[in-house]
Amino acid sequence: MAKAQDYTKTLQDMMGAFPVDMSAVQEAYKTQTTLGEKISKVALEAADKSAEISSKWTKETIAKFGDVAKMKEDPAEYSKAATDFASGQYEMVAENLAAYAEVAKKVQMETFELIMAAGKDMSEDATAAVKKATADVTSAAKKATAAAK
């Protein structure tokens, strides 16, 4: 009866001949965490600027509402004060929405630039890792072929 050959040692030798390079994984992790840090910075700056716009808008609204709340001698003056307040609010809305739009535009541009730069970095890292892996596999295959002879 034929005895089955044990391929365990051959498989172990073959797997040992193909080492795994963890530096590529570390570089990818470093690139990813750096990107996360930069995007977080952009988001936090945008949140801070938005909070400033909101605070300024609120303070201006409260200040202008003070004119509406003042006592008037003539009832028609209340109507004029309310109309002036509404008109001022309309102007402030347009002004503040434009400020928010500028913040959003800046965030969009900075995020786009960061993602493009990260994509380039990741592509370079991947290319370097593939070249190194190819060289390692070629070297290991040559060793395995030489050992098999």
Residue frames relative to the residue before (quaternion, step in Angstrom):
aa qw qx qy qz dx dy dz
M 1.0000 0.0000 0.0000 0.0000 0.00 0.00 0.00
A 0.4571 -0.6978 0.4866 0.2595 3.56 -0.97 0.93
K 0.3382 -0.7318 0.5610 0.1883 3.50 -1.02 0.89
A 0.4338 -0.6930 0.5112 0.2651 3.62 -0.90 0.95
Q 0.4251 -0.7043 0.5108 0.2499 3.53 -0.94 0.89
D 0.3636 -0.7174 0.5551 0.2123 3.57 -1.04 0.83
Y 0.1766 -0.8195 0.5420 0.0585 3.55 -0.49 1.22
T 0.3580 0.7677 -0.4759 0.2367 3.60 1.25 0.05
K 0.6864 0.4746 -0.2852 0.4714 3.59 0.79 -1.01
T 0.6466 0.5179 -0.3210 0.4590 3.60 0.94 -0.85
L 0.6626 0.5009 -0.2983 0.4701 3.58 0.97 -0.89
Q 0.6438 0.5131 -0.3236 0.4664 3.60 0.98 -0.81
D 0.6494 0.5103 -0.3142 0.4682 3.58 0.95 -0.85
M 0.6602 0.5129 -0.3059 0.4555 3.55 0.96 -0.89
M 0.6747 0.4816 -0.2975 0.4735 3.60 0.92 -0.88
G 0.6410 0.5222 -0.3176 0.4643 3.58 1.06 -0.69
A 0.6417 0.5354 -0.3164 0.4489 3.55 1.17 -0.55
F 0.7127 0.3751 -0.2379 0.5429 3.60 1.26 -0.27
P 0.0852 -0.8355 0.5415 0.0381 3.60 0.32 1.21
V 0.3748 -0.7017 0.5643 0.2207 3.54 -1.23 0.62
D 0.2595 -0.7726 0.5649 0.1286 3.55 -0.78 1.06
M 0.2388 -0.8097 0.5246 0.1105 3.58 -0.38 1.22
S 0.4939 0.6634 -0.4448 0.3438 3.62 1.18 -0.20
A 0.6094 0.5434 -0.3580 0.4530 3.62 1.09 -0.62
V 0.6446 0.5059 -0.3137 0.4797 3.58 1.02 -0.80
Q 0.6550 0.5139 -0.3109 0.4585 3.57 0.97 -0.84
E 0.6458 0.5092 -0.3170 0.4723 3.58 1.00 -0.79
A 0.6424 0.5132 -0.3229 0.4688 3.60 0.97 -0.82
Y 0.6429 0.5153 -0.3145 0.4714 3.58 0.99 -0.83
K 0.6514 0.5171 -0.3068 0.4629 3.58 0.94 -0.91
T 0.6534 0.5074 -0.3085 0.4696 3.59 0.94 -0.91
Q 0.6756 0.5059 -0.2909 0.4505 3.58 0.92 -0.94
T 0.6887 0.4665 -0.2950 0.4701 3.61 0.89 -0.86
T 0.6101 0.5345 -0.3512 0.4677 3.59 1.08 -0.65
L 0.6354 0.5172 -0.3196 0.4760 3.57 0.99 -0.84
G 0.6513 0.5210 -0.3117 0.4552 3.60 0.91 -0.89
E 0.6460 0.5206 -0.3109 0.4637 3.56 0.99 -0.84
K 0.6880 0.4823 -0.2868 0.4602 3.58 0.88 -0.93
I 0.6557 0.4923 -0.3171 0.4765 3.60 0.97 -0.79
S 0.6169 0.5345 -0.3441 0.4641 3.60 1.04 -0.70
K 0.6301 0.5331 -0.3276 0.4599 3.58 1.02 -0.82
V 0.6473 0.5107 -0.3155 0.4697 3.59 0.94 -0.89
A 0.6711 0.5012 -0.2984 0.4576 3.59 0.91 -0.93
L 0.6711 0.4966 -0.3027 0.4598 3.60 0.93 -0.83
E 0.6313 0.5148 -0.3322 0.4755 3.58 1.04 -0.73
A 0.6475 0.5115 -0.3125 0.4705 3.59 1.01 -0.81
A 0.6437 0.5110 -0.3215 0.4702 3.59 0.99 -0.80
D 0.6421 0.5220 -0.3183 0.4625 3.58 1.00 -0.82
K 0.6729 0.4867 -0.2943 0.4730 3.58 0.90 -0.93
S 0.6387 0.5203 -0.3225 0.4662 3.61 1.00 -0.79
A 0.6406 0.5149 -0.3210 0.4706 3.58 1.03 -0.79
E 0.6245 0.5285 -0.3325 0.4692 3.60 1.05 -0.75
I 0.6495 0.5096 -0.3156 0.4678 3.59 0.93 -0.90
S 0.6678 0.5065 -0.2997 0.4556 3.59 0.89 -0.94
S 0.6607 0.5132 -0.3046 0.4553 3.55 0.94 -0.90
K 0.6536 0.5078 -0.3045 0.4714 3.58 0.93 -0.92
W 0.6486 0.5248 -0.3072 0.4578 3.57 0.95 -0.92
T 0.6616 0.5052 -0.3014 0.4649 3.58 0.93 -0.90
K 0.6610 0.5084 -0.3095 0.4569 3.59 0.89 -0.90
E 0.6632 0.4970 -0.3045 0.4695 3.58 0.97 -0.87
T 0.6374 0.5264 -0.3265 0.4583 3.59 1.01 -0.79
I 0.6619 0.4992 -0.3037 0.4696 3.58 0.92 -0.90
A 0.6503 0.5176 -0.3210 0.4540 3.59 0.94 -0.85
K 0.6962 0.4627 -0.2806 0.4717 3.59 0.92 -0.89
F 0.6205 0.5400 -0.3562 0.4433 3.58 1.09 -0.56
G 0.5236 0.6359 -0.4029 0.3988 3.56 1.23 -0.42
D 0.6363 0.5256 -0.3281 0.4596 3.60 1.05 -0.73
V 0.6424 0.5146 -0.3246 0.4661 3.58 1.04 -0.74
A 0.7084 0.4906 -0.2611 0.4351 3.57 0.98 -0.85
K 0.5316 0.6341 -0.4181 0.3748 3.62 1.18 -0.32
M 0.5435 -0.6204 0.4605 0.3281 3.51 -1.16 0.69
K 0.1746 -0.7788 0.5988 0.0665 3.55 -1.02 0.91
E 0.4914 -0.6550 0.4923 0.2953 3.57 -1.13 0.68
D 0.7769 0.2707 -0.1227 0.5551 3.54 0.94 -0.97
P 0.5060 -0.6648 0.4506 0.3147 3.64 -0.83 0.89
A 0.5974 0.5681 -0.3663 0.4316 3.63 1.08 -0.56
E 0.5865 0.5855 -0.3674 0.4222 3.58 1.16 -0.54
Y 0.5878 0.5634 -0.3645 0.4519 3.60 1.16 -0.59
S 0.6512 0.5148 -0.3051 0.4668 3.53 1.00 -0.87
K 0.6546 0.4994 -0.3093 0.4759 3.57 0.99 -0.87
A 0.6478 0.5152 -0.3231 0.4589 3.63 0.94 -0.84
A 0.6561 0.4994 -0.3095 0.4737 3.60 0.98 -0.82
T 0.6470 0.5102 -0.3158 0.4705 3.58 0.99 -0.82
D 0.6506 0.5076 -0.3101 0.4721 3.59 0.97 -0.86
F 0.6369 0.5263 -0.3219 0.4623 3.57 1.02 -0.82
A 0.6678 0.4998 -0.2950 0.4660 3.58 0.90 -0.97
S 0.6467 0.5127 -0.3162 0.4679 3.57 0.99 -0.82
G 0.6523 0.5106 -0.3015 0.4722 3.57 0.99 -0.85
Q 0.6337 0.5298 -0.3236 0.4615 3.58 1.06 -0.78
Y 0.6195 0.5490 -0.3348 0.4503 3.54 1.01 -0.84
E 0.6668 0.4933 -0.2923 0.4760 3.57 0.95 -0.90
M 0.6636 0.5052 -0.3054 0.4595 3.57 0.97 -0.87
V 0.6121 0.5430 -0.3550 0.4522 3.59 1.01 -0.74
A 0.6705 0.4928 -0.3028 0.4646 3.58 0.83 -0.94
E 0.6646 0.5159 -0.2938 0.4537 3.56 0.94 -0.93
N 0.7223 0.4463 -0.2524 0.4642 3.58 0.84 -0.97
L 0.6178 0.5195 -0.3545 0.4720 3.60 1.04 -0.61
A 0.6183 0.5223 -0.3399 0.4790 3.58 1.08 -0.67
A 0.6399 0.5147 -0.3249 0.4692 3.60 1.02 -0.77
Y 0.6403 0.5051 -0.3205 0.4819 3.60 1.00 -0.81
A 0.6358 0.5318 -0.3262 0.4543 3.58 0.99 -0.80
E 0.6320 0.5250 -0.3264 0.4673 3.59 1.03 -0.75
V 0.6302 0.5184 -0.3279 0.4760 3.58 1.01 -0.82
A 0.6708 0.5006 -0.2960 0.4603 3.59 0.88 -0.96
K 0.6392 0.5260 -0.3188 0.4616 3.58 0.99 -0.83
K 0.6545 0.5090 -0.3074 0.4670 3.57 0.96 -0.89
V 0.6450 0.5132 -0.3175 0.4688 3.59 0.96 -0.87
Q 0.6491 0.5262 -0.3144 0.4505 3.56 0.92 -0.91
M 0.6814 0.4894 -0.2902 0.4603 3.59 0.85 -0.96
E 0.6841 0.4825 -0.2943 0.4610 3.59 0.85 -0.96
T 0.6466 0.5140 -0.3197 0.4642 3.60 0.97 -0.81
F 0.6368 0.5266 -0.3220 0.4621 3.56 0.97 -0.85
E 0.6630 0.5039 -0.3019 0.4641 3.58 0.90 -0.92
L 0.6560 0.5127 -0.3110 0.4584 3.58 0.97 -0.86
I 0.6772 0.4913 -0.2986 0.4592 3.57 0.90 -0.91
M 0.6378 0.5149 -0.3306 0.4677 3.59 0.99 -0.76
A 0.6620 0.4937 -0.3051 0.4744 3.59 0.94 -0.86
A 0.6566 0.4999 -0.3137 0.4696 3.59 0.97 -0.82
G 0.6249 0.5360 -0.3359 0.4575 3.58 1.01 -0.76
K 0.6420 0.5105 -0.3148 0.4777 3.55 1.01 -0.83
D 0.6556 0.5096 -0.3072 0.4648 3.59 0.94 -0.90
M 0.6752 0.4909 -0.2995 0.4621 3.57 0.91 -0.92
S 0.6250 0.5323 -0.3320 0.4646 3.57 1.05 -0.73
E 0.6559 0.5006 -0.3028 0.4770 3.56 0.97 -0.86
D 0.6418 0.5186 -0.3164 0.4680 3.59 1.00 -0.85
A 0.6667 0.5014 -0.2995 0.4629 3.57 0.93 -0.92
T 0.6422 0.5192 -0.3228 0.4625 3.59 0.95 -0.83
A 0.6622 0.4944 -0.3049 0.4734 3.57 0.91 -0.88
A 0.6559 0.5107 -0.3152 0.4579 3.60 0.95 -0.84
V 0.6601 0.4981 -0.3118 0.4680 3.59 0.94 -0.84
K 0.6398 0.5182 -0.3314 0.4607 3.60 0.97 -0.80
K 0.6697 0.4911 -0.2966 0.4715 3.56 0.94 -0.90
A 0.6526 0.5082 -0.3152 0.4652 3.59 0.95 -0.87
T 0.6326 0.5275 -0.3288 0.4620 3.58 1.00 -0.81
A 0.6607 0.4984 -0.3043 0.4717 3.56 0.92 -0.89
D 0.6541 0.5136 -0.3097 0.4610 3.60 0.96 -0.87
V 0.6704 0.4930 -0.2975 0.4680 3.58 0.92 -0.94
T 0.6385 0.5220 -0.3256 0.4624 3.58 0.97 -0.84
S 0.6584 0.5047 -0.2996 0.4712 3.55 0.94 -0.90
A 0.6730 0.4919 -0.2951 0.4669 3.58 0.93 -0.91
A 0.6398 0.5216 -0.3271 0.4600 3.56 1.01 -0.78
K 0.6382 0.5157 -0.3271 0.4687 3.58 1.01 -0.79
K 0.6467 0.5103 -0.3162 0.4706 3.59 0.99 -0.82
A 0.6659 0.5066 -0.3016 0.4571 3.56 0.94 -0.93
T 0.6450 0.5140 -0.3120 0.4716 3.57 1.04 -0.81
A 0.6612 0.5022 -0.2986 0.4705 3.56 0.99 -0.88
A 0.6667 0.4993 -0.3001 0.4649 3.59 1.00 -0.80
A 0.6456 0.5348 -0.3161 0.4442 3.57 1.08 -0.71
K 0.6334 0.5307 -0.3326 0.4545 3.60 1.14 -0.56
